Amino acid sequence: MSTRLSIDPQFRAGFGGSANRGREDMPVPPRAMAKSAQKGNRRRAWPRWTRPAVKAAILLTPVLVVAGMAVSAWQRGTFAETTAALQESLIQTSASAGFAIADVLVEGRTETDPASILRVLGVQRGDPILAITLSDAKEKLESLPWVASASIERHLPGILFVRLTERQPMAIWQHDRKFTVIDREGRPLADATELARRGNRRIETLPQVVGANAPMQVPKLLAALDNVPALREKVSAASWVGDRRWDLKLKNGVVVKLPEARMPSALRQLAEMDATGQVLDRDIVAIDLRQNDRAVLQTSATAVLPWTEEENKKKPGKKT
């Protein structure tokens, strides 16, 4: 175990013995030497913490002065203004040093108009790139109709990198002689007529929904159709009737009247009927599934139904 030894500069030899005799025999030094020795003894007598304390005081003095000035500015109500002015000055200086917007790169854009991206960001070439508040820019981008989520990054010195996830168009809502593209949640995305004028062929494949409150009911309808994909592919339009239930129009012109309360089970019932008897390929006008225990088929004048085929074979020439 080590022990730290402390040397006391005021140490003197003990009384008595040869030490005292030696001191008595020593010649008296000159007066100048005696004064110098006394000064040396005083310097050595200072505590060890004196030098670090002096250094700390020297370093802290500017900090305390600045802090005092900041407190004084805050008390006068000018601290925020001073800080803002200093920040603005630094940002402008950074642009002069080369940290300015040279380009905006966008990933994931399909339907979003490039001009609308620049408009909501409010940036131009040459603007200080450090002046962009990324959280605010993200919020503005996500306010665009087509944008589901967005992220934005600075790629210094001069590139703004934007990554978009766009909403997927699922239907065209027809209401008050207007045609509006909506997504799966029923959110309006764009004017379908304008997209068609621009040559967008994607909207030609979308089903139409009709009714004042149809967009709010679209999520439930799409969720039910997802469980019967073979039937979903045949739907060309859907009408929200009486603000209570759906009528589906298939691509071959057949109308399917769905019940109000048990739409998913009714669609599964129709899908099973079509899989076993190819009902939807028959010459029928409509299928009414509103009754719990049966499906009512409305036929045309020349309709041939699955259960009449055997009778027709037995009775040639008879038409149903």
C-alpha positions as CSV (number, residue, x, y, z in Angstrom):
1,M,0.0,0.0,0.0
2,S,1.6,3.3,-1.1
3,T,1.5,6.4,1.0
4,R,1.7,9.9,-0.3
5,L,4.3,12.0,1.4
6,S,3.6,15.7,2.0
7,I,6.6,18.0,2.2
8,D,5.9,20.9,4.5
9,P,7.9,24.0,3.4
10,Q,7.8,25.2,7.0
11,F,9.5,22.1,8.3
12,R,12.3,22.8,10.8
13,A,14.7,20.3,12.5
14,G,13.8,19.1,16.0
15,F,15.1,20.8,19.1
16,G,18.2,19.4,20.7
17,G,21.0,17.2,19.5
18,S,23.4,17.8,16.7
19,A,20.9,19.5,14.6
20,N,20.8,22.5,16.9
21,R,24.5,22.6,17.2
22,G,24.9,22.6,13.4
23,R,22.5,25.5,13.1
24,E,24.4,27.5,15.7
25,D,27.7,26.9,13.9
26,M,26.3,28.1,10.4
27,P,27.4,31.6,9.4
28,V,24.7,34.3,9.2
29,P,23.9,34.9,5.5
30,P,23.9,38.4,4.0
31,R,20.7,40.5,4.4
32,A,19.8,40.1,0.7
33,M,20.0,36.4,0.8
34,A,17.9,36.3,3.9
35,K,15.1,38.3,2.3
36,S,15.2,36.1,-0.8
37,A,14.9,33.0,1.3
38,Q,11.9,34.5,3.1
39,K,10.2,35.3,-0.2
40,G,10.8,31.7,-1.4
41,N,9.3,30.4,1.8
42,R,6.2,32.5,1.3
43,R,5.8,31.2,-2.2
44,R,6.1,27.7,-1.2
45,A,3.6,28.3,1.6
46,W,0.7,28.8,-0.9
47,P,-1.9,25.9,-1.1
48,R,-1.8,23.6,-4.1
49,W,-5.2,24.6,-5.3
50,T,-4.1,28.3,-5.8
51,R,-2.9,27.9,-9.4
52,P,-5.9,25.9,-10.7
53,A,-8.2,28.4,-9.0
54,V,-6.5,31.3,-10.8
55,K,-6.7,29.5,-14.2
56,A,-10.4,28.7,-13.7
57,A,-11.1,32.4,-12.8
58,I,-9.3,33.5,-16.0
59,L,-11.4,31.1,-18.1
60,L,-14.7,31.8,-16.5
61,T,-14.5,35.5,-16.6
62,P,-15.5,35.9,-20.3
63,V,-18.3,33.3,-19.9
64,L,-19.7,35.2,-16.9
65,V,-19.5,38.5,-18.9
66,V,-21.4,37.0,-21.8
67,A,-23.9,35.4,-19.4
68,G,-24.4,38.8,-17.8
69,M,-25.0,40.4,-21.1
70,A,-27.5,37.7,-22.1
71,V,-29.4,38.1,-18.8
72,S,-29.4,41.9,-19.3
73,A,-30.7,41.5,-22.9
74,W,-33.4,39.1,-21.7
75,Q,-34.5,41.5,-19.0
76,R,-34.8,44.3,-21.6
77,G,-36.8,42.0,-23.9
78,T,-34.3,42.0,-26.7
79,F,-32.7,38.6,-26.1
80,A,-34.9,36.8,-28.6
81,E,-34.5,39.5,-31.2
82,T,-30.7,39.4,-30.8
83,T,-30.6,35.6,-31.1
84,A,-32.9,35.7,-34.2
85,A,-30.8,38.3,-35.8
86,L,-27.6,36.4,-35.1
87,Q,-29.1,33.2,-36.5
88,E,-30.3,34.9,-39.7
89,S,-26.9,36.4,-40.2
90,L,-25.2,33.1,-39.8
91,I,-27.6,31.5,-42.3
92,Q,-27.0,34.2,-44.9
93,T,-23.3,33.8,-44.4
94,S,-23.6,30.0,-44.9
95,A,-25.3,30.6,-48.3
96,S,-22.5,32.8,-49.4
97,A,-20.1,30.1,-48.4
98,G,-21.8,27.6,-50.7
99,F,-24.5,26.1,-48.6
100,A,-27.3,27.1,-50.9
101,I,-30.1,25.1,-52.6
102,A,-28.9,23.9,-56.0
103,D,-31.5,21.2,-56.7
104,V,-34.4,19.4,-55.1
105,L,-34.5,15.6,-55.7
106,V,-37.8,13.7,-55.3
107,E,-38.2,10.0,-55.0
108,G,-41.5,8.1,-55.1
109,R,-43.5,10.7,-57.1
110,T,-46.0,9.4,-59.6
111,E,-49.1,11.6,-59.5
112,T,-48.0,14.5,-57.4
113,D,-47.4,17.7,-59.5
114,P,-43.7,18.8,-59.2
115,A,-44.7,22.4,-59.2
116,S,-46.9,21.8,-56.1
117,I,-43.9,20.3,-54.3
118,L,-41.8,23.4,-54.9
119,R,-44.8,25.6,-54.0
120,V,-45.4,24.1,-50.6
121,L,-41.7,24.0,-49.8
122,G,-41.4,27.7,-50.8
123,V,-37.8,27.3,-52.0
124,Q,-35.8,28.6,-54.9
125,R,-32.4,27.9,-56.3
126,G,-29.8,29.9,-54.3
127,D,-31.8,30.0,-51.0
128,P,-29.8,29.1,-47.9
129,I,-30.3,25.4,-47.4
130,L,-29.8,25.7,-43.6
131,A,-32.9,28.0,-43.5
132,I,-35.2,25.0,-44.2
133,T,-37.0,23.7,-41.1
134,L,-37.3,20.0,-42.0
135,S,-40.2,19.3,-39.6
136,D,-42.2,22.1,-41.2
137,A,-41.3,21.0,-44.7
138,K,-42.4,17.5,-43.9
139,E,-45.8,18.7,-42.6
140,K,-46.3,20.8,-45.7
141,L,-45.6,18.0,-48.1
142,E,-48.0,15.7,-46.3
143,S,-50.7,18.3,-46.8
144,L,-50.7,17.6,-50.5
145,P,-53.7,15.4,-51.6
146,W,-51.7,12.6,-53.2
147,V,-49.0,12.4,-50.4
148,A,-49.6,9.8,-47.7
149,S,-46.2,10.3,-46.0
150,A,-43.0,12.3,-46.7
151,S,-39.5,12.7,-45.5
152,I,-37.0,15.4,-46.3
153,E,-33.2,15.5,-45.8
154,R,-30.4,18.0,-46.5
155,H,-27.6,16.5,-48.6
156,L,-25.0,19.3,-48.1
157,P,-23.9,21.5,-49.5
158,G,-26.9,22.1,-51.8
159,I,-29.3,19.2,-52.3
160,L,-32.8,18.8,-50.7
161,F,-33.8,15.1,-50.9
162,V,-37.5,14.4,-50.7
163,R,-39.0,10.9,-50.4
164,L,-42.7,10.5,-51.0
165,T,-45.2,7.7,-50.4
166,E,-48.3,8.4,-52.5
167,R,-51.9,7.4,-51.9
168,Q,-53.3,4.8,-54.2
169,P,-56.4,5.7,-56.2
170,M,-59.2,3.2,-55.7
171,A,-62.3,4.7,-57.3
172,I,-63.9,7.6,-59.0
173,W,-66.6,9.4,-57.0
174,Q,-69.5,10.7,-59.2
175,H,-71.5,13.5,-57.4
176,D,-73.1,16.7,-58.6
177,R,-71.8,16.2,-62.1
178,K,-68.3,16.0,-60.9
179,F,-65.8,13.1,-61.1
180,T,-63.3,12.9,-58.3
181,V,-60.6,10.3,-57.8
182,I,-60.6,9.0,-54.2
183,D,-58.3,6.6,-52.3
184,R,-59.1,3.6,-50.2
185,E,-60.1,5.7,-47.2
186,G,-62.4,7.8,-49.4
187,R,-60.1,10.8,-49.4
188,P,-60.4,13.0,-52.5
189,L,-57.2,13.1,-54.5
190,A,-57.8,14.9,-57.8
191,D,-60.2,15.8,-60.5
192,A,-60.7,12.8,-62.7
193,T,-61.6,14.8,-65.7
194,E,-58.4,16.9,-65.5
195,L,-56.3,13.7,-65.1
196,A,-58.0,12.3,-68.2
197,R,-57.3,15.5,-70.1
198,R,-53.6,15.1,-69.2
199,G,-53.6,11.6,-70.7
200,N,-53.7,9.6,-67.4
201,R,-54.9,6.2,-68.5
202,R,-54.8,4.7,-65.0
203,I,-58.1,6.2,-64.0
204,E,-59.9,4.4,-66.9
205,T,-59.5,1.2,-64.9
206,L,-61.0,2.5,-61.7
207,P,-64.6,1.6,-60.6
208,Q,-67.1,4.4,-60.0
209,V,-69.0,5.1,-56.9
210,V,-72.2,7.1,-56.8
211,G,-73.9,8.8,-53.8
212,A,-73.6,11.8,-51.6
213,N,-71.9,10.0,-48.7
214,A,-70.4,7.2,-50.8
215,P,-66.7,8.0,-50.1
216,M,-67.2,7.5,-46.3
217,Q,-68.6,4.0,-47.0
218,V,-66.0,3.0,-49.6
219,P,-63.5,1.5,-47.0
220,K,-66.1,-1.1,-45.8
221,L,-67.0,-2.0,-49.4
222,L,-63.4,-2.5,-50.5
223,A,-62.7,-4.5,-47.4
224,A,-65.6,-6.8,-48.2
225,L,-64.6,-7.2,-51.9
226,D,-61.0,-8.0,-50.9
227,N,-62.4,-11.3,-49.5
228,V,-63.8,-12.3,-52.9
229,P,-61.1,-11.2,-55.4
230,A,-62.7,-13.0,-58.3
231,L,-65.9,-11.0,-57.8
232,R,-64.0,-7.8,-57.1
233,E,-62.5,-7.9,-60.6
234,K,-65.9,-7.9,-62.2
235,V,-67.2,-4.8,-60.5
236,S,-67.3,-1.6,-62.6
237,A,-69.5,0.7,-60.4
238,A,-71.2,0.9,-57.0
239,S,-74.1,3.0,-56.0
240,W,-74.8,4.0,-52.3
241,V,-78.6,3.7,-52.1
242,G,-80.7,5.5,-49.5
243,D,-77.6,6.2,-47.4
244,R,-78.0,2.5,-46.2
245,R,-76.6,-0.1,-48.7
246,W,-74.8,-0.7,-51.9
247,D,-75.9,-1.8,-55.4
248,L,-73.0,-3.1,-57.5
249,K,-72.9,-2.9,-61.3
250,L,-70.7,-5.6,-62.9
251,K,-68.8,-5.2,-66.1
252,N,-71.3,-7.4,-68.0
253,G,-74.2,-5.1,-66.9
254,V,-75.6,-7.3,-64.1
255,V,-76.8,-5.4,-61.0
256,V,-76.2,-6.9,-57.6
257,K,-78.4,-5.6,-54.8
258,L,-76.6,-6.0,-51.5
259,P,-78.2,-6.1,-48.1
260,E,-77.7,-3.4,-45.5
261,A,-76.4,-5.4,-42.5
262,R,-74.7,-8.5,-43.9
263,M,-72.8,-7.3,-47.0
264,P,-69.6,-9.5,-46.5
265,S,-71.6,-12.7,-46.2
266,A,-73.8,-11.8,-49.1
267,L,-70.8,-11.2,-51.3
268,R,-69.3,-14.6,-50.3
269,Q,-72.6,-16.2,-51.1
270,L,-72.6,-14.7,-54.6
271,A,-69.0,-15.7,-55.2
272,E,-69.8,-19.3,-54.3
273,M,-72.9,-19.3,-56.6
274,D,-70.7,-18.0,-59.4
275,A,-67.9,-20.5,-58.8
276,T,-70.3,-23.5,-58.9
277,G,-72.9,-22.4,-61.4
278,Q,-71.4,-19.5,-63.3
279,V,-74.4,-17.4,-62.5
280,L,-72.8,-14.2,-63.4
281,D,-72.2,-15.4,-66.9
282,R,-75.8,-16.2,-67.5
283,D,-78.3,-14.0,-69.3
284,I,-79.7,-12.2,-66.2
285,V,-80.3,-8.6,-65.4
286,A,-80.0,-8.4,-61.6
287,I,-79.4,-10.5,-58.5
288,D,-81.1,-9.5,-55.3
289,L,-79.3,-10.7,-52.1
290,R,-81.3,-8.6,-49.6
291,Q,-83.2,-11.6,-48.3
292,N,-81.5,-13.8,-45.7
293,D,-82.6,-17.2,-47.0
294,R,-82.5,-16.8,-50.8
295,A,-81.1,-15.0,-53.8
296,V,-83.6,-13.6,-56.3
297,L,-82.4,-13.5,-59.9
298,Q,-84.1,-11.2,-62.4
299,T,-83.8,-12.6,-65.9
300,S,-84.2,-11.2,-69.3
301,A,-86.7,-12.5,-71.8
302,T,-84.2,-15.0,-73.2
303,A,-82.4,-15.9,-70.0
304,V,-81.2,-19.5,-69.6
305,L,-80.7,-20.4,-65.9
306,P,-78.7,-23.4,-64.6
307,W,-81.7,-25.2,-63.2
308,T,-83.6,-24.9,-66.6
309,E,-81.0,-26.5,-68.7
310,E,-82.0,-30.1,-68.0
311,E,-85.6,-29.3,-68.6
312,N,-84.8,-27.7,-72.0
313,K,-82.9,-30.9,-73.0
314,K,-85.9,-33.0,-72.1
315,K,-88.3,-30.7,-74.0
316,P,-86.7,-29.6,-77.2
317,G,-88.0,-26.4,-78.7
318,K,-89.4,-25.0,-75.5
319,K,-88.0,-21.6,-74.6
320,T,-87.9,-20.2,-71.1
